[in-house]
Amino acid sequence: MPPPPYGLLRPPPSLPSGADGMRRYLAIALDCYLCLLAAGLLTRPYVHAAETGRAVVLTALPALALSFVNQVLLTAAVRGSAGKLIMGVRVVGLPDARRPGLGQLIRRWLYGLVRPPLQPWYWLRPRPARTGVPRPGVPRPTSGQPGNPQPVIPQPGIAQPERARPGSVADDDVAGLRQVRRRDLRTYRRSVAAHASA
């Protein structure tokens, strides 16, 4: 009996890993800038005539509406907000890089609204003191070989740290979505099509 064709032996393609942090942060900054610029231009004629408290509300409500349109509706339509499209980042649903669902996008948008005001609480909460004693199960450099981590020896009763690797849960957000580079998504689609046709 002849061996199966080569294409059948290939493993299925792996999901693209998350886009790098700088690309994502620049996309967020662009989204914020474009949203506030558009809201300011829309409310400019009305803000000058209003007192301070009302001017803030007149600017904040259109900014929230534009943020929703940009982060939820535009991402549902074209897999990215304006800033993400400019930076070449696309949003995909997990586990199979499908188009993100509207519920996932709304959950992600609401989390993005709630998290920044809580950031100072995260910065001020008490953290464990940093002593010179390493925690059990955490790799540390071996003496004489800088950067060469010692193997982690599992110890009973102690949770082992999960290492972040490309494509791991560390790249994902709270709604089960991942931000990937457009080029990586295109390569992934081509490899899935080639794997399906083989």
Phi, psi and omega in degrees: 000129182287153179291154180295156180301157184300323184298332181282342182273346182289139175287157178297150182294147179273155180297149176293145179284167182293151177294154182294157186300318182297318179297320179291318180294321177294323177295320178295317179297319177296318178300314180298314182298313182295322180294313180291325177295313180295318179295319178296319179291325179290325186259001184305314181296331184270332184290322182296331182272349186258159175285175190299311182298317179289327179295322178295316179294319179297332178270325184289321182295311175296329178295318176296318180295316179293325176297318178297314180298317182290311187279331184255299187290315179293321178293325177293326182281314188233017176066024177183149174281178183300313180295322179292322178296319179295320182274000177076032179248139176237152179255127179234152176272150179256154012263003188238022177059035179280174176293135182294144179279158182296320178297319177297318182292321178294317178300318180293321179294316179296320177298321178294332177282327185275325187293314182302319176295336180272354182304315179301327177296320179294325180287327186269347182294150183292141178242157177297142180295144179269106176256172179282354183272122180288151177286150179296137176087354180266128182293148178221156181297142177280142181297137179087345180230084182297136178084353180267103185288145176285144179297145179279125179261116181298135178241135182296138176084357180243125179291133180275141180291142177269125181274136176282132177228159180304131180086007182274183181297337180297337179277348187265162177249186189293338184263008181078032179242160178222140176263121182236160176288146181301319181297318179294322179294319178297317178296319179298316179298318179297318181290326176294318178295320179292324180291324180289325182279342182283000000 
